[in-house]
Amino acid sequence: MPERDDIADVAIVGLGPTGAVLANLLGAAGRSVRVIEKEAGIFPLPRAIHFDGEVLRILQAAGLREQALAISRPGTQGMHFVNGAGETMLIRGGTAAVGPHGCANNYYFHQPQLEAVLREGLARFPRVQVELRHELVGVEQDGEAVSLSHRSAETGQVHTTRARYVVGCDGARSGVRESIGSPMVDLGLRQPWLVFDVVLEQPVDLPAHTVQHCDPRRPMTYCNVVGERRRWEIMVLPDDDREALVQPQNLWKMVAPWVRPDQARLERAAIYTFQSVIADGWRDRRLFLAGDACHQTPPFLGQGMCAGIRDASNLAWKLDAVLAGRAPDALLDTYESERKPHVRALIELAVRLGDIIQTTDPVLASERDARFQAGRPEIFELPPQLLGAGAFDPTTPELAGRPFPQPQLEDGRLLDDLLERRSAVIGSRQALSAASPETALRWQRSGAVVIDRPDPRLQDWLRAHDANAVILRPDRYIVGVARSGADLDRISQYLPVVP
C-alpha cells in the first residue's frame, strides 16, 4: 500500500458492526473515510443475534433497510422469564406490529449476514477505503490530524494513515482506548457463560420466543434466532470444569430436555465472560471511542451491538457537521455527555435482570419466585431512550432528547426517507412564521428541511403534545418543541451553524 500524504476526514479502527455502520453513515454524507481492520474477513460464526427498531432505523439512514430486513425476522413473541418450576415470572413484550420507529420493535439475525450487508454497503462510496489485515501499532495526534501507524499482516510493512478524526471501534481490547488512557469502570457484573449455537436439521418442538430459564440449579437462556438457528446460553457454575463443559457429549446433556444431537448440528460452543463496564472518557481531542471499546453489557437485554450502533449514529452527524464547517468542534463534546448516561442506564437494567436470572441460591430463588407470584406476570419494555445533556433544549425534558417517531406518510414514504440525514423544522406555516428572521436564516444555513404543511400524521403528533412546531436533529432525536415564536428562536440555537 503506498503512503498517502492526503488527510482523510475520519479514520475508523475496526470493521465490526459499529465501525461498519459509522463508515456507511459517513460515506453517505460524502466524507472521506479510511477503515483499518486487523482481520482478513468477516468472523463466520454467530455472535450478536438481536437488534431493535431504532437500529433498523439507523440502517435505513445508511440506505440499508431492505437489505437488513431480508436477513432478519421480527421478534414477535418476546422474552419469558421462567423459574425452576416452569412458571412464567416476567415477560418482555414482543409484537410484529409497527412500532415508533416505523418497523417492529425487535429483530433477530445472524451476525455474519448483517456484517456482509454492511460491508457490501461500503462499496457504494468511492471515498470510503478499507484496509483489511492491518493491525494498529501506533497513534499520534497533533493540532491538525491524527497519524495512525498500522502493520500489514501480508507484507509486515508499517504504513501511516492521517485523518482529521479517528474513531476506535476496535472492541473490548481497544488500542485506541489504550492510547487515550480511558479507565473502565466496573458496574457490578462479571460472570462466565457458555454460548452454544446449533442449526436444526429436522423439525423440533421448541418455543418461538426467548426463554430465560431462571432455574437456580443451572440458569440458562434459550433463543430462537433466525431460520433454523437456535442458541442456548448456559451459566458456568463455580464447580464446573470449563474444559470438560465445552466437550460435545457434555453440551448435549445440558440441552437434552429440548434437542438431541441427531436433530441439530453444533455450530459453536465457547465460554464468554459477561461483564458490565463503561469507559471514563470517550474523547481525547481528535480521538473517539465507540461500541465495545467504551462499554460492554451483559446480553440479557440484547443491547450490546445496539448500543454501539447508536454510538455510530450519534457521532456520524456531529462529525459531518464539524467537518462541513456548520458546527464548532465543541459539538463533539456532546457525544459522550449524551450517549454515556443512556448506555449506563441500559447496562444497569441488564445487570438487574441478570440478578434475577443468575440466582443460584435456592432460598433466594424461592424468595424471588414468591415476589413475582404475587400477581400475573409483569410485562415490560425498554425504558424511554433519553439522552444525557447535550445538543437539545433542556427545558422540555419530557420530549427533547428522545427519538421522534417515524410514521408512514400519506404518499407512502416513511418520514426519514423524506428528511434524509438532515435536521428538520416541522410546523404549520402560521406557526413557523412566528419565528424571527434570524431564526429562519439559521434554518436555511443549517441545511434543515422546513416542513410548513405537515402530513396529517405529523399534525396528529403536534396536537397530541400541545406543540406548534418541533425541531429534529439528523439522528431523529428531538431538539425541542415550540409553543410560541420565542420557543422557536430559543430551540433553533441548538441547530449546528457556525457564524
C-alpha positions as a printed Julia matrix, in Angstrom:
499×3 Matrix{Float64}:
   0.0     0.0    0.0
   1.56    3.35  -0.95
   1.96    6.02   1.67
  -0.68    8.77   1.49
   0.04   12.44   2.03
  -3.62   13.44   1.99
  -5.66   13.64   5.17
  -8.92   11.73   5.4
 -11.9    13.22   7.16
 -12.26   10.24   9.5
 -10.32    7.05  10.13
 -12.1     4.14  11.79
 -10.22    1.38  13.59
 -12.29   -1.8   13.47
 -14.86   -3.01  10.94
 -17.3    -4.81  13.2
 -20.95   -3.67  13.18
 -20.23   -0.35  14.95
 -17.35    0.62  12.68
 -19.14   -0.57   9.53
 -22.32    1.4   10.35
 -20.26    4.51  11.09
 -18.37    4.12   7.8
 -21.67    3.74   5.9
 -23.2     6.82   7.52
 -20.12    8.94   6.88
 -19.84    7.58   3.35
 -23.47    8.52   2.7
 -22.6    12.04   3.87
 -19.81   12.22   1.3
 -16.96   12.06   3.8
 -13.57   10.56   3.03
 -13.1     7.59   5.35
 -10.27    5.11   5.91
 -11.04    1.9    7.78
  -8.31   -0.23   9.35
  -9.28   -3.8   10.23
  -6.88   -6.45  11.51
  -8.87   -9.49  10.34
  -8.93  -10.82   6.78
 -12.7   -11.18   6.59
 -15.97  -11.49   8.46
 -15.9   -13.76  11.51
 -18.04  -16.66  10.22
 -19.67  -17.85  13.45
 -22.68  -16.43  15.37
 -22.2   -13.65  17.87
 -24.82  -10.88  18.29
 -28.34  -12.07  17.41
 -30.67   -9.14  18.23
 -31.23   -5.57  17.16
 -34.1    -3.24  17.91
 -36.31   -0.86  15.94
 -34.05    2.13  16.42
 -31.12    0.18  14.98
 -33.16   -0.73  11.88
 -33.98    2.97  11.56
 -30.26    3.78  11.66
 -29.66    1.16   8.98
 -32.42    2.86   6.99
 -30.48    6.14   7.29
 -27.5     4.29   5.84
 -29.64    3.13   2.9
 -29.67   -0.5    4.05
 -33.15   -1.02   5.49
 -34.39   -3.55   2.94
 -31.12   -5.48   2.97
 -31.3    -5.74   6.78
 -34.92   -6.86   6.7
 -34.03   -9.56   4.2
 -31.65  -11.28   6.64
 -33.66  -10.86   9.87
 -37.02  -11.71  11.41
 -39.26   -9.66  13.73
 -39.17  -10.68  17.41
 -42.89  -11.24  17.61
 -43.01  -13.47  20.7
 -40.9   -11.57  23.24
 -38.88  -12.98  26.12
 -40.24  -15.03  29.04
 -38.51  -15.32  32.4
 -39.38  -18.77  33.79
 -38.5   -20.11  37.25
 -37.27  -23.58  38.14
 -40.85  -24.84  38.42
 -41.61  -23.72  34.85
 -43.76  -20.75  35.95
 -43.53  -17.51  33.95
 -42.5   -14.64  36.24
 -41.77  -11.78  33.85
 -42.28  -11.07  30.13
 -40.52   -8.66  27.83
 -43.17   -7.89  25.24
 -42.84   -8.76  21.57
 -45.0    -7.89  18.58
 -44.89   -7.76  14.8
 -46.87   -4.53  14.87
 -45.22   -1.37  13.57
 -43.62    0.5   16.46
 -42.49    4.11  16.88
 -39.52    3.73  14.53
 -41.66    2.67  11.58
 -40.9    -1.04  11.97
 -41.16   -3.85  14.53
 -39.56   -3.18  17.9
 -37.17   -6.16  17.82
 -35.41   -8.33  15.23
 -33.27  -11.49  15.32
 -30.46  -12.13  12.83
 -27.2   -13.97  12.13
 -24.28  -11.54  12.61
 -22.13  -12.7    9.66
 -25.05  -11.96   7.34
 -25.53   -8.47   8.77
 -21.82   -7.73   8.53
 -21.89   -8.81   4.88
 -24.74   -6.34   4.25
 -22.75   -3.56   5.92
 -19.55   -4.28   4.02
 -21.35   -4.55   0.7
 -22.91   -1.17   1.51
 -19.47    0.41   1.71
 -18.84   -0.43  -1.95
 -21.29    2.37  -2.84
 -18.87    5.01  -1.61
 -15.66    5.59  -3.56
 -14.33    7.84  -0.76
 -14.51    5.0    1.79
 -11.4     2.83   1.67
 -10.9    -0.34   3.73
  -7.56   -1.89   4.62
  -8.0    -5.49   5.79
  -5.31   -7.44   7.64
  -3.84   -4.21   9.01
  -3.2    -4.03  12.73
  -2.94   -0.75  14.63
   0.53   -0.27  16.11
   0.68    3.44  16.96
  -1.4     6.58  17.43
  -0.12   10.17  17.44
  -2.16   13.33  17.19
  -1.27   16.95  16.61
  -3.22   20.14  16.08
  -4.12   19.24  12.5
  -4.78   15.49  12.43
  -4.11   12.03  13.85
  -1.43    9.74  12.46
  -2.22    6.03  12.68
   0.54    3.51  12.2
  -0.68    0.09  11.07
   1.15   -3.04  10.04
   0.16   -5.19   7.08
  -0.1    -8.86   8.04
   0.68   -9.73   4.41
   3.93   -7.79   3.99
   4.91   -6.83   7.53
   5.3    -3.23   6.36
   4.13   -0.42   8.63
   2.0     2.26   6.94
   0.69    5.61   8.1
  -2.84    6.97   7.7
  -3.64   10.6    8.53
  -7.16   11.71   9.44
  -8.84   14.75  10.96
 -10.6    12.49  13.45
 -10.21    8.86  14.49
 -12.88    6.6   15.99
 -11.83    3.46  17.82
 -14.44    0.77  17.1
 -11.83   -1.85  17.94
 -13.61   -3.8   20.65
 -13.02   -4.67  24.27
  -9.22   -4.7   23.89
  -9.23   -1.36  22.09
  -5.84    0.0   21.1
  -7.39    3.44  20.61
  -8.72    3.35  24.18
  -5.24    2.43  25.37
  -3.87    5.47  23.53
  -6.45    7.72  25.17
  -5.83    6.15  28.58
  -9.51    5.88  29.49
 -10.12    3.64  32.53
 -13.01    1.15  32.52
 -15.49    1.46  35.38
 -17.0    -1.84  36.61
 -20.79   -1.71  37.05
 -21.04   -4.9   39.03
 -21.48   -8.0   36.87
 -18.75  -10.39  35.78
 -19.88  -13.95  35.14
 -18.74  -16.67  32.71
 -21.41  -18.2   30.46
 -21.23  -20.93  27.85
 -22.72  -19.93  24.48
 -23.96  -22.94  22.49
 -25.21  -22.41  18.89
 -26.88  -25.09  16.77
 -28.59  -25.35  13.39
 -31.67  -27.58  13.39
 -31.6   -30.36  10.81
 -35.14  -31.6   11.42
 -38.27  -30.12  13.0
 -38.04  -29.79  16.79
 -40.82  -28.55  19.06
 -39.09  -25.52  20.59
 -40.58  -22.22  21.8
 -40.9   -19.41  19.26
 -40.0   -16.91  21.99
 -36.81  -16.4   24.0
 -36.81  -18.13  27.39
 -34.76  -17.1   30.4
 -34.65  -20.27  32.48
 -34.19  -18.8   35.95
 -33.52  -22.19  37.49
 -31.11  -21.96  40.44
 -29.72  -25.4   39.58
 -28.46  -24.11  36.21
 -29.54  -20.68  34.87
 -29.88  -20.8   31.11
 -31.18  -18.79  28.14
 -32.83  -20.23  25.01
 -33.1   -18.11  21.83
 -34.97  -18.75  18.61
 -32.59  -16.85  16.35
 -33.41  -16.86  12.63
 -34.17  -19.66  10.19
 -33.07  -22.94  11.76
 -30.56  -21.34  14.12
 -31.07  -21.78  17.87
 -28.91  -20.69  20.81
 -28.54  -21.74  24.42
 -26.55  -19.61  26.86
 -25.63  -21.62  29.94
 -24.29  -20.15  33.15
 -20.94  -21.56  34.22
 -21.08  -22.58  37.89
 -18.13  -22.35  40.3
 -17.5   -26.11  40.4
 -17.65  -26.59  36.62
 -14.65  -27.95  34.77
 -14.63  -25.49  31.88
 -12.56  -27.68  29.62
 -14.96  -30.57  30.1
 -18.0   -28.32  29.82
 -17.39  -27.5   26.15
 -16.98  -31.13  25.1
 -19.85  -32.13  22.78
 -21.05  -35.03  24.93
 -21.48  -32.7   27.91
 -23.02  -29.9   25.86
 -25.75  -32.15  24.51
 -26.53  -33.45  28.02
 -27.28  -29.92  29.22
 -29.75  -29.24  26.4
 -31.18  -32.77  26.32
 -34.65  -31.63  27.52
 -35.03  -29.64  24.28
 -32.9   -31.05  21.48
 -30.8   -34.13  20.6
 -27.57  -34.33  18.59
 -29.34  -36.26  15.83
 -31.75  -33.31  15.42
 -29.25  -30.44  15.12
 -25.72  -29.59  14.07
 -23.4   -27.98  16.63
 -22.07  -24.73  15.13
 -20.2   -23.18  18.03
 -19.58  -23.63  21.74
 -17.47  -21.09  23.62
 -17.24  -19.64  27.11
 -17.52  -15.87  27.41
 -17.34  -13.62  30.43
 -20.45  -11.45  30.57
 -19.44   -8.15  32.14
 -20.74   -4.64  32.73
 -18.14   -1.91  32.21
 -18.1     1.61  30.83
 -15.14    3.82  29.93
 -14.49    7.08  31.7
 -13.53    9.32  28.8
 -14.74    8.66  25.25
 -12.8    11.52  23.66
  -9.27   12.86  23.66
  -9.09   15.79  21.24
  -9.29   14.07  17.83
  -9.68   10.53  19.15
 -13.05    8.92  19.97
 -14.3     5.56  21.21
 -17.46    3.73  20.17
 -19.1     0.37  20.81
 -17.34   -2.26  22.91
 -14.27   -0.04  23.04
 -16.1     2.17  25.56
 -18.88   -0.01  27.03
 -19.76   -3.68  27.44
 -23.04   -5.04  28.72
 -24.3    -8.48  29.66
 -26.62   -9.79  26.92
 -29.81  -10.07  28.95
 -31.42   -7.17  27.03
 -29.81   -7.87  23.66
 -28.42   -4.33  23.62
 -24.65   -4.77  23.22
 -24.43   -4.29  19.46
 -27.4    -1.91  19.5
 -25.56    0.44  21.85
 -22.55    0.57  19.55
 -24.69    1.33  16.51
 -26.42    4.12  18.44
 -22.94    5.5   19.19
 -22.19    5.49  15.46
 -25.41    7.32  14.62
 -24.85    9.98  17.29
 -21.26   10.59  16.29
 -21.68   10.46  12.5
 -23.87   13.54  12.07
 -21.78   15.54  14.54
 -18.52   14.7   12.77
 -20.13   15.61   9.45
 -21.41   18.95  10.79
 -18.0    19.88  12.23
 -16.09   18.78   9.12
 -18.52   20.73   6.91
 -17.96   23.88   8.96
 -21.59   24.02  10.11
 -20.73   23.47  13.76
 -17.87   24.19  16.15
 -15.63   21.39  17.36
 -17.32   21.69  20.78
 -20.37   19.9   19.35
 -18.31   16.71  19.51
 -18.1    17.02  23.3
 -21.84   16.27  23.42
 -21.21   12.75  22.08
 -20.14   11.29  25.42
 -22.38   13.52  27.52
 -25.44   12.32  25.56
 -24.62    8.67  24.98
 -22.94    7.67  28.23
 -25.99    8.1   30.55
 -28.21    6.2   28.12
 -25.72    3.34  27.79
 -25.22    3.22  31.53
 -28.97    3.01  32.18
 -29.27    0.04  29.8
 -26.28   -1.72  31.33
 -27.68   -1.24  34.83
 -31.06   -2.63  33.72
 -29.31   -5.63  32.15
 -27.43   -6.17  35.43
 -30.73   -6.11  37.38
 -32.22   -8.67  35.01
 -29.03  -10.67  35.39
 -29.58  -10.72  39.14
 -32.99  -12.31  38.51
 -31.65  -14.86  36.03
 -28.39  -15.77  37.77
 -29.79  -16.54  41.23
 -28.33  -19.9   42.25
 -29.09  -19.88  45.97
 -32.3   -21.98  46.4
 -33.51  -19.85  49.32
 -33.02  -16.58  47.41
 -34.62  -18.13  44.33
 -37.64  -19.14  46.38
 -37.95  -15.59  47.75
 -37.64  -14.21  44.22
 -40.34  -16.55  42.95
 -42.67  -15.53  45.78
 -42.28  -11.85  44.87
 -43.21  -12.48  41.24
 -46.05  -14.87  42.11
 -47.88  -12.13  43.96
 -49.66  -11.27  40.7
 -49.81  -12.01  36.99
 -46.51  -11.93  35.06
 -45.32   -8.38  34.62
 -44.83   -7.31  31.0
 -42.08   -4.76  30.46
 -40.33   -2.97  27.6
 -37.11   -0.99  27.42
 -37.25    2.37  29.22
 -37.57    5.54  27.1
 -34.37    6.33  25.25
 -33.39    9.63  26.86
 -30.02   11.18  26.1
 -27.83   12.87  28.66
 -27.22   16.62  28.46
 -26.16   17.76  25.03
 -27.32   19.28  21.76
 -31.01   19.73  22.57
 -33.27   22.04  24.58
 -33.24   21.06  28.28
 -36.43   22.99  29.09
 -38.73   20.31  27.64
 -37.28   17.1   29.13
 -40.47   15.14  28.56
 -39.78   15.28  24.8
 -36.39   16.77  23.97
 -33.53   14.3   23.81
 -35.86   11.44  22.82
 -36.37    9.88  19.38
 -39.11   11.32  17.22
 -41.46    8.63  15.83
 -41.29    7.66  12.16
 -44.79    7.44  10.66
 -45.62    6.35   7.16
 -46.77    9.47   5.35
 -49.82    9.79   3.1
 -47.68    9.43  -0.01
 -46.43    6.05   1.26
 -42.95    7.16   2.25
 -41.51    6.78   5.72
 -40.68   10.1    7.35
 -36.91    9.59   7.34
 -36.9     8.95   3.6
 -38.34   12.45   3.19
 -35.94   14.1    5.62
 -32.84   12.06   4.72
 -30.0    12.79   7.2
 -30.81   16.45   7.73
 -32.23   18.46  10.59
 -35.92   19.26  10.29
 -38.28   22.03  11.37
 -41.9    20.86  11.33
 -44.96   23.04  11.96
 -47.73   24.89  10.18
 -46.82   27.89   8.04
 -48.53   30.14  10.57
 -46.59   28.63  13.48
 -43.22   28.84  11.74
 -43.84   32.43  10.63
 -43.75   33.43  14.31
 -40.01   32.82  14.38
 -37.66   35.75  13.9
 -36.0    36.39  10.52
 -32.66   35.47  12.12
 -34.07   32.08  13.12
 -35.43   31.45   9.63
 -31.98   32.26   8.25
 -30.46   29.82  10.75
 -32.73   27.05   9.47
 -31.52   27.76   5.95
 -27.83   27.9    6.88
 -28.05   24.69   8.92
 -29.43   22.8    5.92
 -32.61   21.9    7.79
 -35.68   20.63   5.97
 -38.53   23.04   6.7
 -41.96   21.4    6.53
 -44.66   24.07   6.82
 -47.51   21.89   5.52
 -47.16   18.81   7.74
 -48.6    15.45   6.8
 -51.73   14.61   8.86
 -49.72   12.1   10.92
 -47.24   14.79  11.87
 -50.1    17.15  12.69
 -51.54   14.46  14.96
 -48.25   14.27  16.87
 -48.1    18.04  17.3
 -51.68   18.16  18.59
 -51.09   15.25  20.96
 -48.15   17.11  22.51
 -49.78   20.57  22.51
 -46.98   21.8   20.23
 -46.99   24.31  17.4
 -43.7    23.02  15.99
 -40.93   20.52  16.6
 -37.26   20.6   15.61
 -35.39   17.37  14.88
 -31.69   16.55  14.61
 -30.24   14.49  11.74
 -30.28   11.41  14.0
 -34.04   11.97  14.55
 -33.77   12.93  18.19
 -35.96   15.86  19.21
 -34.13   19.16  19.7
 -37.21   20.67  21.3
 -40.88   21.53  20.89
 -42.19   25.05  20.38
 -45.45   26.57  21.52
 -44.54   30.15  20.53
 -42.23   32.11  18.28
 -39.93   32.73  21.23
 -39.68   28.97  21.75
 -38.69   28.51  18.1
 -36.0    31.17  18.41
 -34.57   29.56  21.55
 -34.68   25.96  20.35
 -33.21   26.78  16.95
 -30.0    27.88  18.64
 -29.23   24.18  19.07
 -29.1    23.63  15.31
 -25.42   23.44  14.31
 -24.38   26.6   12.45
 -21.02   28.35  12.61
 -21.44   32.15  12.41
